């Protein structure tokens, strides 16, 4: 087993900070992608009107909206 530095060293703190920054960037990018997708789905839903598939778009919008909100809450 390789030797490890004691937990709580400056190296551990640096690695944790780097991981947090990376995770923050990934969550921010995912949230932005979800928001862009919501805008696209909403526009498609408006164009579809009462045509077939409109209800599926509405359901997708609701599901993605809930997932987006959950991601934002969990990332705090």
PDB file of N, CA, C and O in Angstrom:
ATOM      1  N   UNK A   1       0.851  -1.167   0.000  1.00  0.00           N
ATOM      2  CA  UNK A   1       0.000   0.000   0.000  1.00  0.00           C
ATOM      3  C   UNK A   1       0.904   1.239   0.000  1.00  0.00           C
ATOM      4  O   UNK A   1       1.850   1.309   0.785  1.00  0.00           O
ATOM      5  N   UNK A   2       0.621   2.225  -0.879  1.00  0.00           N
ATOM      6  CA  UNK A   2       1.472   3.415  -0.932  1.00  0.00           C
ATOM      7  C   UNK A   2       1.329   4.244   0.340  1.00  0.00           C
ATOM      8  O   UNK A   2       0.281   4.260   0.986  1.00  0.00           O
ATOM      9  N   UNK A   3       2.413   4.928   0.676  1.00  0.00           N
ATOM     10  CA  UNK A   3       2.388   5.805   1.855  1.00  0.00           C
ATOM     11  C   UNK A   3       1.486   6.996   1.567  1.00  0.00           C
ATOM     12  O   UNK A   3       1.455   7.518   0.453  1.00  0.00           O
ATOM     13  N   UNK A   4       0.755   7.415   2.593  1.00  0.00           N
ATOM     14  CA  UNK A   4      -0.158   8.557   2.441  1.00  0.00           C
ATOM     15  C   UNK A   4       0.225   9.639   3.422  1.00  0.00           C
ATOM     16  O   UNK A   4       0.699   9.363   4.524  1.00  0.00           O
ATOM     17  N   UNK A   5       0.014  10.868   3.011  1.00  0.00           N
ATOM     18  CA  UNK A   5       0.206  11.983   3.935  1.00  0.00           C
ATOM     19  C   UNK A   5      -0.933  11.984   4.936  1.00  0.00           C
ATOM     20  O   UNK A   5      -2.032  11.531   4.619  1.00  0.00           O
ATOM     21  N   UNK A   6      -0.693  12.480   6.126  1.00  0.00           N
ATOM     22  CA  UNK A   6      -1.791  12.551   7.100  1.00  0.00           C
ATOM     23  C   UNK A   6      -2.935  13.396   6.554  1.00  0.00           C
ATOM     24  O   UNK A   6      -2.716  14.398   5.874  1.00  0.00           O
ATOM     25  N   UNK A   7      -4.159  12.974   6.861  1.00  0.00           N
ATOM     26  CA  UNK A   7      -5.337  13.725   6.422  1.00  0.00           C
ATOM     27  C   UNK A   7      -5.300  15.104   7.054  1.00  0.00           C
ATOM     28  O   UNK A   7      -4.929  15.257   8.218  1.00  0.00           O
ATOM     29  N   UNK A   8      -5.686  16.098   6.284  1.00  0.00           N
ATOM     30  CA  UNK A   8      -5.718  17.464   6.793  1.00  0.00           C
ATOM     31  C   UNK A   8      -4.487  18.265   6.412  1.00  0.00           C
ATOM     32  O   UNK A   8      -4.326  19.401   6.859  1.00  0.00           O
ATOM     33  N   UNK A   9      -3.624  17.697   5.601  1.00  0.00           N
ATOM     34  CA  UNK A   9      -2.439  18.436   5.181  1.00  0.00           C
ATOM     35  C   UNK A   9      -2.830  19.481   4.144  1.00  0.00           C
ATOM     36  O   UNK A   9      -3.941  19.472   3.615  1.00  0.00           O
ATOM     37  N   UNK A  10      -1.902  20.368   3.870  1.00  0.00           N
ATOM     38  CA  UNK A  10      -2.139  21.415   2.874  1.00  0.00           C
ATOM     39  C   UNK A  10      -2.414  20.804   1.507  1.00  0.00           C
ATOM     40  O   UNK A  10      -3.198  21.346   0.728  1.00  0.00           O
ATOM     41  N   UNK A  11      -1.775  19.682   1.214  1.00  0.00           N
ATOM     42  CA  UNK A  11      -1.995  19.007  -0.072  1.00  0.00           C
ATOM     43  C   UNK A  11      -3.442  18.535  -0.162  1.00  0.00           C
ATOM     44  O   UNK A  11      -4.091  18.701  -1.195  1.00  0.00           O
ATOM     45  N   UNK A  12      -3.946  17.944   0.925  1.00  0.00           N
ATOM     46  CA  UNK A  12      -5.337  17.490   0.938  1.00  0.00           C
ATOM     47  C   UNK A  12      -6.286  18.659   0.716  1.00  0.00           C
ATOM     48  O   UNK A  12      -7.252  18.549  -0.040  1.00  0.00           O
ATOM     49  N   UNK A  13      -6.014  19.765   1.368  1.00  0.00           N
ATOM     50  CA  UNK A  13      -6.871  20.943   1.221  1.00  0.00           C
ATOM     51  C   UNK A  13      -6.840  21.462  -0.211  1.00  0.00           C
ATOM     52  O   UNK A  13      -7.871  21.857  -0.755  1.00  0.00           O
ATOM     53  N   UNK A  14      -5.663  21.462  -0.816  1.00  0.00           N
ATOM     54  CA  UNK A  14      -5.531  21.916  -2.201  1.00  0.00           C
ATOM     55  C   UNK A  14      -6.304  21.000  -3.147  1.00  0.00           C
ATOM     56  O   UNK A  14      -7.005  21.472  -4.042  1.00  0.00           O
ATOM     57  N   UNK A  15      -6.174  19.702  -2.944  1.00  0.00           N
ATOM     58  CA  UNK A  15      -6.893  18.739  -3.786  1.00  0.00           C
ATOM     59  C   UNK A  15      -8.396  18.906  -3.609  1.00  0.00           C
ATOM     60  O   UNK A  15      -9.138  18.898  -4.591  1.00  0.00           O
ATOM     61  N   UNK A  16      -8.852  19.058  -2.376  1.00  0.00           N
ATOM     62  CA  UNK A  16     -10.282  19.266  -2.129  1.00  0.00           C
ATOM     63  C   UNK A  16     -10.783  20.538  -2.796  1.00  0.00           C
ATOM     64  O   UNK A  16     -11.874  20.554  -3.365  1.00  0.00           O
ATOM     65  N   UNK A  17      -9.999  21.598  -2.730  1.00  0.00           N
ATOM     66  CA  UNK A  17     -10.395  22.854  -3.371  1.00  0.00           C
ATOM     67  C   UNK A  17     -10.479  22.683  -4.883  1.00  0.00           C
ATOM     68  O   UNK A  17     -11.402  23.190  -5.520  1.00  0.00           O
ATOM     69  N   UNK A  18      -9.515  21.970  -5.454  1.00  0.00           N
ATOM     70  CA  UNK A  18      -9.540  21.728  -6.897  1.00  0.00           C
ATOM     71  C   UNK A  18     -10.759  20.897  -7.288  1.00  0.00           C
ATOM     72  O   UNK A  18     -11.405  21.174  -8.298  1.00  0.00           O
ATOM     73  N   UNK A  19     -11.070  19.881  -6.489  1.00  0.00           N
ATOM     74  CA  UNK A  19     -12.242  19.048  -6.772  1.00  0.00           C
ATOM     75  C   UNK A  19     -13.535  19.845  -6.651  1.00  0.00           C
ATOM     76  O   UNK A  19     -14.442  19.691  -7.469  1.00  0.00           O
ATOM     77  N   UNK A  20     -13.619  20.695  -5.633  1.00  0.00           N
ATOM     78  CA  UNK A  20     -14.817  21.540  -5.477  1.00  0.00           C
ATOM     79  C   UNK A  20     -14.981  22.478  -6.661  1.00  0.00           C
ATOM     80  O   UNK A  20     -16.086  22.645  -7.178  1.00  0.00           O
ATOM     81  N   UNK A  21     -13.874  23.093  -7.093  1.00  0.00           N
ATOM     82  CA  UNK A  21     -13.932  23.997  -8.243  1.00  0.00           C
ATOM     83  C   UNK A  21     -14.375  23.257  -9.501  1.00  0.00           C
ATOM     84  O   UNK A  21     -15.190  23.762 -10.272  1.00  0.00           O
ATOM     85  N   UNK A  22     -13.835  22.062  -9.701  1.00  0.00           N
ATOM     86  CA  UNK A  22     -14.210  21.262 -10.868  1.00  0.00           C
ATOM     87  C   UNK A  22     -15.686  20.885 -10.808  1.00  0.00           C
ATOM     88  O   UNK A  22     -16.402  20.990 -11.804  1.00  0.00           O
ATOM     89  N   UNK A  23     -16.132  20.450  -9.641  1.00  0.00           N
ATOM     90  CA  UNK A  23     -17.543  20.087  -9.483  1.00  0.00           C
ATOM     91  C   UNK A  23     -18.444  21.296  -9.709  1.00  0.00           C
ATOM     92  O   UNK A  23     -19.494  21.184 -10.342  1.00  0.00           O
ATOM     93  N   UNK A  24     -18.036  22.441  -9.195  1.00  0.00           N
ATOM     94  CA  UNK A  24     -18.822  23.661  -9.386  1.00  0.00           C
ATOM     95  C   UNK A  24     -18.936  24.004 -10.872  1.00  0.00           C
ATOM     96  O   UNK A  24     -20.012  24.366 -11.346  1.00  0.00           O
ATOM     97  N   UNK A  25     -17.833  23.892 -11.600  1.00  0.00           N
ATOM     98  CA  UNK A  25     -17.867  24.161 -13.050  1.00  0.00           C
ATOM     99  C   UNK A  25     -18.786  23.179 -13.769  1.00  0.00           C
ATOM    100  O   UNK A  25     -19.540  23.566 -14.661  1.00  0.00           O
ATOM    101  N   UNK A  26     -18.720  21.921 -13.383  1.00  0.00           N
ATOM    102  CA  UNK A  26     -19.557  20.908 -14.032  1.00  0.00           C
ATOM    103  C   UNK A  26     -21.042  21.123 -13.732  1.00  0.00           C
ATOM    104  O   UNK A  26     -21.886  20.987 -14.618  1.00  0.00           O
ATOM    105  N   UNK A  27     -21.353  21.458 -12.489  1.00  0.00           N
ATOM    106  CA  UNK A  27     -22.753  21.713 -12.119  1.00  0.00           C
ATOM    107  C   UNK A  27     -23.260  22.955 -12.838  1.00  0.00           C
ATOM    108  O   UNK A  27     -24.385  22.971 -13.337  1.00  0.00           O
ATOM    109  N   UNK A  28     -22.438  23.988 -12.890  1.00  0.00           N
ATOM    110  CA  UNK A  28     -22.825  25.215 -13.589  1.00  0.00           C
ATOM    111  C   UNK A  28     -23.075  24.936 -15.071  1.00  0.00           C
ATOM    112  O   UNK A  28     -24.048  25.425 -15.645  1.00  0.00           O
ATOM    113  N   UNK A  29     -22.200  24.154 -15.679  1.00  0.00           N
ATOM    114  CA  UNK A  29     -22.375  23.812 -17.096  1.00  0.00           C
ATOM    115  C   UNK A  29     -23.632  22.971 -17.306  1.00  0.00           C
ATOM    116  O   UNK A  29     -24.371  23.189 -18.265  1.00  0.00           O
ATOM    117  N   UNK A  30     -23.874  22.018 -16.421  1.00  0.00           N
ATOM    118  CA  UNK A  30     -25.074  21.182 -16.539  1.00  0.00           C
ATOM    119  C   UNK A  30     -26.335  22.020 -16.375  1.00  0.00           C
ATOM    120  O   UNK A  30     -27.301  21.841 -17.116  1.00  0.00           O
ATOM    121  N   UNK A  31     -26.332  22.934 -15.408  1.00  0.00           N
ATOM    122  CA  UNK A  31     -27.497  23.796 -15.190  1.00  0.00           C
ATOM    123  C   UNK A  31     -27.738  24.698 -16.402  1.00  0.00           C
ATOM    124  O   UNK A  31     -28.884  24.923 -16.789  1.00  0.00           O
ATOM    125  N   UNK A  32     -26.674  25.207 -16.995  1.00  0.00           N
ATOM    126  CA  UNK A  32     -26.817  26.053 -18.184  1.00  0.00           C
ATOM    127  C   UNK A  32     -27.368  25.253 -19.363  1.00  0.00           C
ATOM    128  O   UNK A  32     -28.218  25.745 -20.105  1.00  0.00           O
ATOM    129  N   UNK A  33     -26.890  24.036 -19.536  1.00  0.00           N
ATOM    130  CA  UNK A  33     -27.396  23.174 -20.608  1.00  0.00           C
ATOM    131  C   UNK A  33     -28.873  22.866 -20.397  1.00  0.00           C
ATOM    132  O   UNK A  33     -29.661  22.879 -21.342  1.00  0.00           O
ATOM    133  N   UNK A  34     -29.241  22.587 -19.146  1.00  0.00           N
ATOM    134  CA  UNK A  34     -30.652  22.310 -18.841  1.00  0.00           C
ATOM    135  C   UNK A  34     -31.515  23.537 -19.136  1.00  0.00           C
ATOM    136  O   UNK A  34     -32.604  23.409 -19.696  1.00  0.00           O
ATOM    137  N   UNK A  35     -31.039  24.714 -18.765  1.00  0.00           N
ATOM    138  CA  UNK A  35     -31.798  25.941 -19.013  1.00  0.00           C
ATOM    139  C   UNK A  35     -31.960  26.177 -20.515  1.00  0.00           C
ATOM    140  O   UNK A  35     -33.037  26.560 -20.973  1.00  0.00           O
ATOM    141  N   UNK A  36     -30.892  25.947 -21.281  1.00  0.00           N
ATOM    142  CA  UNK A  36     -30.978  26.090 -22.740  1.00  0.00           C
ATOM    143  C   UNK A  36     -31.973  25.094 -23.330  1.00  0.00           C
ATOM    144  O   UNK A  36     -32.760  25.442 -24.210  1.00  0.00           O
ATOM    145  N   UNK A  37     -31.936  23.872 -22.846  1.00  0.00           N
ATOM    146  CA  UNK A  37     -32.862  22.845 -23.326  1.00  0.00           C
ATOM    147  C   UNK A  37     -34.300  23.207 -22.983  1.00  0.00           C
ATOM    148  O   UNK A  37     -35.207  22.993 -23.787  1.00  0.00           O
ATOM    149  N   UNK A  38     -34.508  23.755 -21.789  1.00  0.00           N
ATOM    150  CA  UNK A  38     -35.858  24.190 -21.407  1.00  0.00           C
ATOM    151  C   UNK A  38     -36.376  25.273 -22.346  1.00  0.00           C
ATOM    152  O   UNK A  38     -37.538  25.246 -22.751  1.00  0.00           O
ATOM    153  N   UNK A  39     -35.514  26.222 -22.690  1.00  0.00           N
ATOM    154  CA  UNK A  39     -35.930  27.276 -23.629  1.00  0.00           C
ATOM    155  C   UNK A  39     -36.312  26.670 -24.981  1.00  0.00           C
ATOM    156  O   UNK A  39     -37.307  27.066 -25.587  1.00  0.00           O
ATOM    157  N   UNK A  40     -35.524  25.718 -25.440  1.00  0.00           N
ATOM    158  CA  UNK A  40     -35.798  25.065 -26.720  1.00  0.00           C
ATOM    159  C   UNK A  40     -37.101  24.271 -26.671  1.00  0.00           C
ATOM    160  O   UNK A  40     -37.911  24.352 -27.594  1.00  0.00           O
ATOM    161  N   UNK A  41     -37.305  23.505 -25.601  1.00  0.00           N
ATOM    162  CA  UNK A  41     -38.542  22.733 -25.456  1.00  0.00           C
ATOM    163  C   UNK A  41     -39.760  23.645 -25.356  1.00  0.00           C
ATOM    164  O   UNK A  41     -40.813  23.348 -25.920  1.00  0.00           O
ATOM    165  N   UNK A  42     -39.613  24.751 -24.641  1.00  0.00           N
ATOM    166  CA  UNK A  42     -40.725  25.691 -24.501  1.00  0.00           C
ATOM    167  C   UNK A  42     -41.092  26.300 -25.854  1.00  0.00           C
ATOM    168  O   UNK A  42     -42.270  26.441 -26.180  1.00  0.00           O
ATOM    169  N   UNK A  43     -40.082  26.656 -26.631  1.00  0.00           N
ATOM    170  CA  UNK A  43     -40.348  27.201 -27.965  1.00  0.00           C
ATOM    171  C   UNK A  43     -41.020  26.149 -28.847  1.00  0.00           C
ATOM    172  O   UNK A  43     -41.957  26.461 -29.582  1.00  0.00           O
ATOM    173  N   UNK A  44     -40.547  24.913 -28.776  1.00  0.00           N
ATOM    174  CA  UNK A  44     -41.157  23.837 -29.563  1.00  0.00           C
ATOM    175  C   UNK A  44     -42.599  23.602 -29.127  1.00  0.00           C
ATOM    176  O   UNK A  44     -43.473  23.359 -29.959  1.00  0.00           O
ATOM    177  N   UNK A  45     -42.842  23.674 -27.838  1.00  0.00           N
ATOM    178  CA  UNK A  45     -44.208  23.486 -27.305  1.00  0.00           C
ATOM    179  C   UNK A  45     -45.132  24.588 -27.812  1.00  0.00           C
ATOM    180  O   UNK A  45     -46.272  24.321 -28.190  1.00  0.00           O
ATOM    181  N   UNK A  46     -44.645  25.815 -27.821  1.00  0.00           N
ATOM    182  CA  UNK A  46     -45.462  26.925 -28.318  1.00  0.00           C
ATOM    183  C   UNK A  46     -45.775  26.746 -29.797  1.00  0.00           C
ATOM    184  O   UNK A  46     -46.888  27.035 -30.237  1.00  0.00           O
ATOM    185  N   UNK A  47     -44.801  26.273 -30.565  1.00  0.00           N
ATOM    186  CA  UNK A  47     -45.029  26.041 -31.991  1.00  0.00           C
ATOM    187  C   UNK A  47     -45.983  24.874 -32.224  1.00  0.00           C
ATOM    188  O   UNK A  47     -46.783  24.897 -33.160  1.00  0.00           O
ATOM    189  N   UNK A  48     -45.899  23.861 -31.377  1.00  0.00           N
ATOM    190  CA  UNK A  48     -46.740  22.672 -31.542  1.00  0.00           C
ATOM    191  C   UNK A  48     -48.199  22.961 -31.239  1.00  0.00           C
ATOM    192  O   UNK A  48     -49.090  22.364 -31.844  1.00  0.00           O
ATOM    193  N   UNK A  49     -48.449  23.865 -30.314  1.00  0.00           N
ATOM    194  CA  UNK A  49     -49.830  24.168 -29.948  1.00  0.00           C
ATOM    195  C   UNK A  49     -50.554  22.916 -29.501  1.00  0.00           C
ATOM    196  O   UNK A  49     -50.082  22.197 -28.621  1.00  0.00           O
ATOM    197  N   UNK A  50     -51.711  22.654 -30.112  1.00  0.00           N
ATOM    198  CA  UNK A  50     -52.514  21.478 -29.760  1.00  0.00           C
ATOM    199  C   UNK A  50     -52.210  20.274 -30.650  1.00  0.00           C
ATOM    200  O   UNK A  50     -52.915  19.266 -30.603  1.00  0.00           O
ATOM    201  N   UNK A  51     -51.169  20.383 -31.451  1.00  0.00           N
ATOM    202  CA  UNK A  51     -50.810  19.285 -32.360  1.00  0.00           C
ATOM    203  C   UNK A  51     -50.343  18.067 -31.567  1.00  0.00           C
ATOM    204  O   UNK A  51     -49.954  18.182 -30.404  1.00  0.00           O
ATOM    205  N   UNK A  52     -50.387  16.905 -32.205  1.00  0.00           N
ATOM    206  CA  UNK A  52     -49.889  15.701 -31.530  1.00  0.00           C
ATOM    207  C   UNK A  52     -48.442  15.909 -31.065  1.00  0.00           C
ATOM    208  O   UNK A  52     -47.623  16.480 -31.785  1.00  0.00           O
ATOM    209  N   UNK A  53     -48.153  15.450 -29.887  1.00  0.00           N
ATOM    210  CA  UNK A  53     -46.812  15.605 -29.328  1.00  0.00           C
ATOM    211  C   UNK A  53     -46.698  16.768 -28.367  1.00  0.00           C
ATOM    212  O   UNK A  53     -45.740  16.854 -27.598  1.00  0.00           O
ATOM    213  N   UNK A  54     -47.671  17.662 -28.408  1.00  0.00           N
ATOM    214  CA  UNK A  54     -47.637  18.823 -27.518  1.00  0.00           C
ATOM    215  C   UNK A  54     -47.666  18.435 -26.054  1.00  0.00           C
ATOM    216  O   UNK A  54     -46.984  19.038 -25.225  1.00  0.00           O
ATOM    217  N   UNK A  55     -48.461  17.424 -25.744  1.00  0.00           N
ATOM    218  CA  UNK A  55     -48.561  16.967 -24.351  1.00  0.00           C
ATOM    219  C   UNK A  55     -47.245  16.336 -23.895  1.00  0.00           C
ATOM    220  O   UNK A  55     -46.838  16.504 -22.746  1.00  0.00           O
ATOM    221  N   UNK A  56     -46.593  15.623 -24.784  1.00  0.00           N
ATOM    222  CA  UNK A  56     -45.293  15.033 -24.445  1.00  0.00           C
ATOM    223  C   UNK A  56     -44.258  16.119 -24.175  1.00  0.00           C
ATOM    224  O   UNK A  56     -43.440  15.995 -23.263  1.00  0.00           O
ATOM    225  N   UNK A  57     -44.298  17.171 -24.964  1.00  0.00           N
ATOM    226  CA  UNK A  57     -43.387  18.293 -24.736  1.00  0.00           C
ATOM    227  C   UNK A  57     -43.658  18.941 -23.382  1.00  0.00           C
ATOM    228  O   UNK A  57     -42.724  19.283 -22.656  1.00  0.00           O
ATOM    229  N   UNK A  58     -44.932  19.107 -23.044  1.00  0.00           N
ATOM    230  CA  UNK A  58     -45.284  19.700 -21.757  1.00  0.00           C
ATOM    231  C   UNK A  58     -44.745  18.849 -20.615  1.00  0.00           C
ATOM    232  O   UNK A  58     -44.192  19.375 -19.649  1.00  0.00           O
ATOM    233  N   UNK A  59     -44.905  17.532 -20.727  1.00  0.00           N
ATOM    234  CA  UNK A  59     -44.414  16.622 -19.689  1.00  0.00           C
ATOM    235  C   UNK A  59     -42.887  16.689 -19.583  1.00  0.00           C
ATOM    236  O   UNK A  59     -42.338  16.675 -18.481  1.00  0.00           O
ATOM    237  N   UNK A  60     -42.212  16.761 -20.718  1.00  0.00           N
ATOM    238  CA  UNK A  60     -40.748  16.860 -20.709  1.00  0.00           C
ATOM    239  C   UNK A  60     -40.297  18.160 -20.062  1.00  0.00           C
ATOM    240  O   UNK A  60     -39.321  18.183 -19.312  1.00  0.00           O
ATOM    241  N   UNK A  61     -41.010  19.242 -20.356  1.00  0.00           N
ATOM    242  CA  UNK A  61     -40.680  20.538 -19.762  1.00  0.00           C
ATOM    243  C   UNK A  61     -40.843  20.483 -18.249  1.00  0.00           C
ATOM    244  O   UNK A  61     -39.985  20.969 -17.512  1.00  0.00           O
ATOM    245  N   UNK A  62     -41.934  19.896 -17.786  1.00  0.00           N
ATOM    246  CA  UNK A  62     -42.165  19.791 -16.341  1.00  0.00           C
ATOM    247  C   UNK A  62     -41.083  18.956 -15.670  1.00  0.00           C
ATOM    248  O   UNK A  62     -40.572  19.326 -14.612  1.00  0.00           O
ATOM    249  N   UNK A  63     -40.739  17.837 -16.280  1.00  0.00           N
ATOM    250  CA  UNK A  63     -39.730  16.949 -15.696  1.00  0.00           C
ATOM    251  C   UNK A  63     -38.357  17.618 -15.655  1.00  0.00           C
ATOM    252  O   UNK A  63     -37.656  17.542 -14.646  1.00  0.00           O
ATOM    253  N   UNK A  64     -37.980  18.267 -16.747  1.00  0.00           N
ATOM    254  CA  UNK A  64     -36.681  18.933 -16.792  1.00  0.00           C
ATOM    255  C   UNK A  64     -36.647  20.133 -15.851  1.00  0.00           C
ATOM    256  O   UNK A  64     -35.616  20.405 -15.237  1.00  0.00           O
ATOM    257  N   UNK A  65     -37.751  20.846 -15.733  1.00  0.00           N
ATOM    258  CA  UNK A  65     -37.817  21.973 -14.799  1.00  0.00           C
ATOM    259  C   UNK A  65     -37.587  21.492 -13.369  1.00  0.00           C
ATOM    260  O   UNK A  65     -36.851  22.121 -12.609  1.00  0.00           O
ATOM    261  N   UNK A  66     -38.212  20.388 -13.009  1.00  0.00           N
ATOM    262  CA  UNK A  66     -38.034  19.834 -11.658  1.00  0.00           C
ATOM    263  C   UNK A  66     -36.591  19.378 -11.441  1.00  0.00           C
ATOM    264  O   UNK A  66     -36.017  19.624 -10.380  1.00  0.00           O
ATOM    265  N   UNK A  67     -36.010  18.723 -12.430  1.00  0.00           N
ATOM    266  CA  UNK A  67     -34.624  18.258 -12.307  1.00  0.00           C
ATOM    267  C   UNK A  67     -33.663  19.436 -12.202  1.00  0.00           C
ATOM    268  O   UNK A  67     -32.706  19.394 -11.429  1.00  0.00           O
ATOM    269  N   UNK A  68     -33.917  20.480 -12.975  1.00  0.00           N
ATOM    270  CA  UNK A  68     -33.082  21.686 -12.947  1.00  0.00           C
ATOM    271  C   UNK A  68     -33.153  22.340 -11.570  1.00  0.00           C
ATOM    272  O   UNK A  68     -32.125  22.707 -11.002  1.00  0.00           O
ATOM    273  N   UNK A  69     -34.351  22.483 -11.041  1.00  0.00           N
ATOM    274  CA  UNK A  69     -34.519  23.083  -9.712  1.00  0.00           C
ATOM    275  C   UNK A  69     -33.821  22.238  -8.650  1.00  0.00           C
ATOM    276  O   UNK A  69     -33.178  22.776  -7.749  1.00  0.00           O
ATOM    277  N   UNK A  70     -33.947  20.916  -8.753  1.00  0.00           N
ATOM    278  CA  UNK A  70     -33.306  20.018  -7.787  1.00  0.00           C
ATOM    279  C   UNK A  70     -31.785  20.146  -7.854  1.00  0.00           C
ATOM    280  O   UNK A  70     -31.119  20.163  -6.819  1.00  0.00           O
ATOM    281  N   UNK A  71     -31.240  20.236  -9.053  1.00  0.00           N
ATOM    282  CA  UNK A  71     -29.796  20.400  -9.214  1.00  0.00           C
ATOM    283  C   UNK A  71     -29.324  21.686  -8.556  1.00  0.00           C
ATOM    284  O   UNK A  71     -28.303  21.699  -7.868  1.00  0.00           O
ATOM    285  N   UNK A  72     -30.066  22.769  -8.765  1.00  0.00           N
ATOM    286  CA  UNK A  72     -29.672  24.048  -8.178  1.00  0.00           C
ATOM    287  C   UNK A  72     -29.734  24.003  -6.650  1.00  0.00           C
ATOM    288  O   UNK A  72     -28.862  24.551  -5.977  1.00  0.00           O
ATOM    289  N   UNK A  73     -30.752  23.358  -6.109  1.00  0.00           N
ATOM    290  CA  UNK A  73     -30.882  23.256  -4.649  1.00  0.00           C
ATOM    291  C   UNK A  73     -29.751  22.412  -4.073  1.00  0.00           C
ATOM    292  O   UNK A  73     -29.139  22.787  -3.073  1.00  0.00           O
ATOM    293  N   UNK A  74     -29.478  21.285  -4.696  1.00  0.00           N
ATOM    294  CA  UNK A  74     -28.442  20.380  -4.180  1.00  0.00           C
ATOM    295  C   UNK A  74     -27.040  20.960  -4.304  1.00  0.00           C
ATOM    296  O   UNK A  74     -26.149  20.588  -3.540  1.00  0.00           O
ATOM    297  N   UNK A  75     -26.835  21.858  -5.248  1.00  0.00           N
ATOM    298  CA  UNK A  75     -25.490  22.402  -5.471  1.00  0.00           C
ATOM    299  C   UNK A  75     -25.125  23.503  -4.484  1.00  0.00           C
ATOM    300  O   UNK A  75     -23.983  23.962  -4.466  1.00  0.00           O
ATOM    301  N   UNK A  76     -26.057  23.924  -3.683  1.00  0.00           N
ATOM    302  CA  UNK A  76     -25.765  25.004  -2.721  1.00  0.00           C
ATOM    303  C   UNK A  76     -25.029  24.517  -1.530  1.00  0.00           C
ATOM    304  O   UNK A  76     -24.713  25.302  -0.636  1.00  0.00           O
TER     305      UNK A  76
END
